[in-house]
Amino acid sequence: MTKSEQPWGPFAAFLWPALTFAAAGEASLRIARELTGMADAASDRQEPELEWTTPHRVALELDSVQLRDFSTDASGEATLICAPYALHRATIVDFAPAHSLVETLRNGRLTRLFVADWRSATPAMRDFSIDTYLADLNVLVDQLGAPVNLIGLCQGGWLSLMYAARFPRKVRKLVLAGAPIDIAAGRSSLSQAVATTPPELFQKLVTLGEGRVLGRQRFEAWCPAAPDAEGLRDILQSPETTDVESFAHLRSRFDVWHRAVLDLPGRYYLQAVEQLFRANELAAGRFIALGQRLDLSAVRTPIHLLVAQRDELVAPEQALATDRLVGTPRKHRTTSVVPCVHLSLFMGREVLGHTWPRIAAWLTHETTSVRSAA
């Protein structure tokens, strides 16, 4: 695997044991057994608080999530960014000046703007499931006043699509960026590794964390090193050379973000691995969310798919397949495929400067209602 192909994204260590197994075979099982014998709960120590770039306030706090309010005006349609809940923290959406999705969307006249900042799982959260996060996402939407514009990033993309399928009247428009939806539609390093990894390895990881998947132990055992200077320059699409002080500041900030990790509820983690990645239940129409089978063909919400052409985590076909799964009328389906890697979709200067402003304009444009009567 070359440096340009290494999985730096927020989803990488979510399934990193699978990548280890694919590379090392029985060696990874031996590592898992050794780690399972450890009693260290080092992940419970307090991680340093990451700085956000844009001033804001916390509008609502639940056990699972903080609702961060970046609004500049109290009127208009609300837009909620559903950040990834995989390993790293939600500051990916507000990384640095000129590398902030929040900044870009506010400049695009989305004046009521919010971020779902998912919390690290405590021992009491070990049994939280995908249903838990859908239900709490529903609380956030009700707090803002439905319908909302919903932007799902990476893992937050499949959660957002689930929400739109379960509560079609509560989503005005939907944006999915780098979201793995139909795992069978293409091959990625992650999906292939899951398919060849014994399920027992994932269960061992949960057992090790006494019902949780501990971010610090995942990071130290399996997470790849942060990208080198040129790799980070590619991610950030920075016009600066790597030897200038301003780039050194970005690299330092990225390293802090990269090392600040989250713990995950074991139940949620195993559902994502087994039901979504291994069984592909969401795309196949078999996933049950809050007591109801999700039929993506019943989703009629206007939808915009944002896909990275060089995505090293999510095969472009896995994201693009969403277009044929949803029932949204053709005239309300839009796709942007950009020549970048996964993290550039959220941090890249060129994507934020050229593609996201068009998405912001699409979100603010009035569209004739096409929602399902369900």
C-alpha positions in Angstrom: 0.0 0.0 0.0 1.5 3.3 -1.0 1.3 6.5 1.0 -1.3 7.9 -1.4 -3.5 4.8 -0.8 -3.3 4.7 3.0 -6.7 5.2 4.7 -6.3 8.4 6.7 -10.0 9.2 6.9 -12.3 9.3 10.0 -13.7 5.9 9.1 -10.3 4.1 8.8 -9.8 2.9 12.4 -13.5 2.2 12.7 -12.8 -1.0 10.8 -9.0 -1.0 11.2 -8.8 -4.5 12.8 -10.2 -5.8 9.5 -7.4 -4.1 7.5 -4.9 -5.5 9.9 -6.3 -9.0 9.4 -6.3 -8.6 5.6 -2.6 -7.7 5.8 -1.4 -10.0 8.5 -3.8 -12.9 8.6 -3.4 -15.0 11.7 -1.0 -12.4 13.2 -3.9 -10.0 13.7 -5.9 -12.7 15.6 -2.8 -13.2 17.9 -2.7 -9.4 18.4 -6.4 -9.4 19.3 -5.9 -12.2 21.8 -3.0 -10.4 23.4 -5.0 -7.2 23.6 -8.1 -9.0 25.0 -5.9 -10.0 27.9 -5.1 -6.4 28.8 -7.0 -4.8 31.7 -5.9 -1.3 30.9 -8.8 1.2 30.3 -6.5 4.0 29.2 -9.1 5.3 26.8 -11.2 6.5 29.8 -8.6 9.2 30.4 -9.7 12.7 29.4 -8.6 13.7 25.9 -7.7 17.4 25.3 -10.6 19.5 24.1 -10.2 20.4 20.4 -10.7 24.0 19.4 -13.4 24.9 16.9 -12.5 27.5 14.3 -15.9 29.3 14.1 -17.6 30.9 17.2 -20.7 29.1 18.2 -22.8 28.0 21.2 -24.0 24.6 22.4 -27.8 24.7 21.9 -28.7 21.3 23.3 -26.9 18.4 25.2 -28.0 14.8 25.2 -26.0 11.8 26.5 -25.0 10.9 22.9 -24.5 14.3 21.3 -24.1 18.0 21.6 -26.0 20.3 19.2 -23.6 23.1 18.2 -25.2 26.2 16.8 -23.2 28.2 14.2 -26.2 30.3 13.1 -25.9 33.9 12.0 -29.6 34.5 11.9 -32.6 32.9 13.8 -34.8 32.9 10.7 -35.0 30.6 7.7 -34.6 26.9 7.2 -32.3 25.0 9.5 -29.4 23.0 8.2 -27.9 20.2 10.3 -24.5 18.6 9.6 -24.4 15.0 10.8 -20.7 14.5 11.4 -19.1 11.1 11.3 -19.2 8.9 14.4 -16.4 6.5 13.8 -13.1 7.4 15.5 -12.3 11.1 15.3 -14.1 14.2 16.5 -16.6 16.4 14.7 -14.1 19.3 14.4 -13.4 17.8 11.0 -16.3 20.1 9.8 -14.6 23.2 11.1 -10.9 22.4 10.9 -9.2 25.7 10.1 -9.9 29.0 8.2 -10.3 28.2 4.5 -10.6 24.5 5.5 -13.9 24.7 7.2 -17.2 23.3 5.9 -19.0 25.4 8.5 -17.3 28.6 7.2 -18.2 27.7 3.6 -21.9 27.0 4.3 -22.3 30.2 6.3 -20.8 32.2 3.5 -23.3 30.4 1.2 -26.3 32.0 3.0 -27.1 29.0 5.2 -27.8 31.3 8.2 -29.3 28.7 10.5 -26.5 26.1 10.7 -25.9 23.4 13.3 -23.6 20.4 13.8 -24.3 17.1 15.6 -21.2 16.6 17.7 -21.3 12.9 18.8 -20.0 12.2 22.2 -17.4 9.6 23.2 -19.2 6.6 24.7 -19.1 6.2 28.4 -19.5 2.7 30.1 -23.2 3.5 30.6 -23.5 3.9 26.8 -22.2 0.5 25.9 -25.6 -0.8 24.7 -26.4 2.3 22.6 -27.5 1.1 19.1 -28.0 2.6 15.7 -31.6 3.1 16.9 -30.3 5.2 19.8 -28.5 7.6 17.4 -31.4 7.8 15.0 -33.8 8.6 17.9 -31.4 11.3 19.2 -31.0 12.7 15.7 -34.7 13.0 15.7 -34.6 15.0 18.9 -32.2 17.4 17.3 -34.4 17.8 14.2 -37.5 18.4 16.4 -35.5 21.0 18.4 -34.6 22.9 15.2 -38.1 22.5 13.7 -38.7 20.1 10.8 -38.2 20.0 7.9 -34.4 20.6 7.9 -31.6 20.3 5.4 -29.5 17.3 6.5 -25.9 16.9 5.5 -24.4 13.5 6.2 -20.6 13.1 6.1 -19.0 9.6 5.6 -20.6 7.4 8.4 -22.9 10.3 9.1 -24.1 9.8 5.5 -25.7 6.4 6.1 -27.1 7.6 9.4 -28.7 10.6 7.6 -30.1 8.4 4.8 -31.6 6.1 7.4 -33.2 9.1 9.0 -34.6 10.4 5.7 -36.1 7.0 5.0 -37.6 6.7 8.5 -38.8 10.3 8.8 -39.3 11.5 5.2 -41.4 14.5 6.1 -38.7 15.9 8.4 -35.9 16.2 5.8 -36.2 19.1 3.3 -33.1 18.3 1.3 -30.4 15.7 1.8 -26.6 15.9 1.1 -24.5 12.7 1.4 -20.7 13.3 1.1 -18.4 10.3 0.9 -21.1 8.0 2.3 -20.8 4.2 2.0 -24.3 3.1 1.2 -24.3 0.0 -1.1 -21.3 -1.9 -0.1 -21.8 -4.6 -2.8 -21.7 -2.0 -5.6 -17.9 -1.6 -5.4 -14.7 -2.8 -3.7 -12.8 -0.8 -1.2 -10.0 -1.8 1.2 -12.4 -1.5 4.1 -15.3 -3.5 2.6 -13.0 -6.2 1.3 -11.2 -6.5 4.7 -14.5 -6.9 6.5 -15.6 -9.6 4.1 -12.5 -11.6 4.9 -12.2 -11.0 8.6 -13.7 -13.5 11.1 -16.5 -11.9 13.1 -14.9 -13.0 16.3 -12.2 -10.4 15.9 -14.7 -7.6 16.0 -16.4 -9.2 19.0 -13.0 -9.5 20.8 -12.5 -5.8 20.3 -15.8 -5.1 22.1 -15.0 -7.6 24.8 -11.7 -5.9 25.4 -13.5 -2.6 26.0 -16.1 -4.2 28.3 -18.9 -3.5 25.9 -17.3 -0.5 24.2 -14.7 -0.1 21.4 -12.0 2.0 23.0 -10.7 4.7 20.7 -7.2 5.0 22.3 -6.6 1.2 22.1 -7.8 1.2 18.5 -5.6 4.1 17.7 -2.5 2.7 19.3 -2.9 -0.8 18.0 -4.3 -0.3 14.5 -4.6 3.3 13.3 -2.1 4.3 10.6 0.3 7.2 11.2 -0.8 10.6 10.2 0.1 11.5 6.6 3.4 13.0 5.8 3.6 16.6 4.8 2.9 16.0 1.1 0.1 13.6 1.9 -1.5 16.3 4.1 -1.0 18.9 1.4 -2.9 16.6 -0.9 -5.8 16.2 1.6 -6.0 19.9 2.4 -5.5 20.9 -1.3 -3.2 23.6 0.1 -1.5 25.9 -2.4 1.3 26.5 0.2 4.6 24.7 0.2 5.2 22.4 3.1 8.1 24.4 4.4 6.2 27.6 5.3 5.1 28.5 8.8 1.4 28.6 8.0 1.5 25.0 6.7 3.3 23.9 9.8 0.4 25.3 11.8 -2.1 23.3 9.7 0.0 20.1 10.2 0.2 20.6 13.9 -3.6 21.2 14.1 -4.2 18.1 12.0 -2.0 16.0 14.2 -4.0 17.1 17.3 -7.3 16.2 15.5 -5.9 12.8 14.3 -4.9 11.8 17.9 -8.1 12.9 19.6 -10.3 9.8 19.4 -13.7 8.6 20.5 -14.9 5.5 22.2 -17.9 3.8 20.6 -20.7 1.7 22.0 -20.0 -2.0 21.3 -23.6 -2.7 20.1 -23.5 0.2 17.6 -20.1 -0.8 16.3 -21.1 -4.5 15.8 -24.3 -3.5 14.1 -22.4 -1.3 11.6 -19.8 -4.0 10.9 -22.2 -6.9 10.6 -25.5 -5.5 9.3 -24.2 -2.6 7.1 -20.8 -3.7 5.9 -21.0 -7.4 5.9 -24.8 -8.0 5.2 -25.4 -4.8 3.3 -28.8 -4.6 4.9 -29.5 -0.9 4.2 -29.0 -1.1 0.4 -30.8 -4.5 0.3 -33.9 -3.0 2.0 -33.6 -5.3 5.1 -32.4 -2.9 7.8 -34.9 -2.3 10.6 -34.8 1.2 12.1 -36.9 2.2 15.1 -39.2 -0.7 14.4 -39.7 -0.1 10.6 -38.0 -1.7 7.7 -36.2 1.0 5.6 -37.2 1.0 1.9 -34.8 3.4 0.2 -37.0 3.5 -2.9 -39.6 5.3 -0.8 -37.1 8.2 -0.1 -38.3 11.1 -2.3 -36.4 13.8 -0.7 -34.2 16.0 -3.0 -30.7 14.6 -2.7 -27.2 15.6 -3.7 -24.4 13.1 -3.7 -20.8 14.3 -3.3 -18.2 11.7 -4.2 -14.4 11.7 -4.2 -13.0 10.2 -7.4 -9.8 9.1 -5.5 -11.6 8.0 -2.3 -9.3 5.5 -0.6 -12.0 4.5 2.0 -15.3 4.5 0.2 -15.4 3.1 -3.3 -17.1 5.7 -5.5 -19.5 3.1 -6.7 -20.6 2.4 -3.1 -21.7 6.1 -2.8 -23.0 6.6 -6.4 -25.3 3.5 -6.1 -27.5 5.6 -3.8 -28.8 7.3 -6.9 -30.5 4.2 -8.2 -31.7 3.1 -4.7 -33.7 6.2 -3.7 -37.1 7.1 -5.2 -36.4 10.8 -5.6 -37.6 12.1 -9.0 -34.7 12.4 -11.4 -34.9 16.2 -11.6 -34.3 16.4 -7.8 -31.2 14.2 -7.8 -27.8 15.8 -8.2 -24.3 14.3 -8.2 -20.9 15.9 -7.9 -17.8 13.8 -8.4 -14.6 15.6 -7.6 -10.9 14.6 -8.2 -9.8 14.2 -4.6 -9.2 11.8 -1.7 -11.8 11.1 1.1 -10.9 13.8 3.7 -10.6 16.5 1.0 -14.4 16.3 0.7 -14.6 18.0 4.2 -11.3 19.8 4.5 -10.0 20.4 1.0 -9.5 24.0 0.0 -10.6 23.5 -3.6 -13.6 21.3 -2.8 -14.7 23.8 -0.1 -14.0 26.7 -2.5 -15.8 25.4 -5.6 -18.1 22.4 -5.0 -19.6 23.2 -1.6 -20.7 26.7 -2.5 -22.8 25.1 -5.4 -24.3 22.7 -2.9 -25.1 25.6 -0.5 -26.9 27.3 -3.4 -28.8 24.1 -4.2 -29.8 23.9 -0.5 -31.1 27.4 -0.5 -33.0 27.1 -3.8 -36.7 26.5 -3.4 -37.8 23.1 -4.6 -41.3 21.9 -5.3 -42.2 19.4 -2.5 -41.7 15.7 -3.5 -41.9 14.1 -0.1 -43.6 10.8 0.4 -47.0 10.8 2.0 -45.7 8.1 4.4 
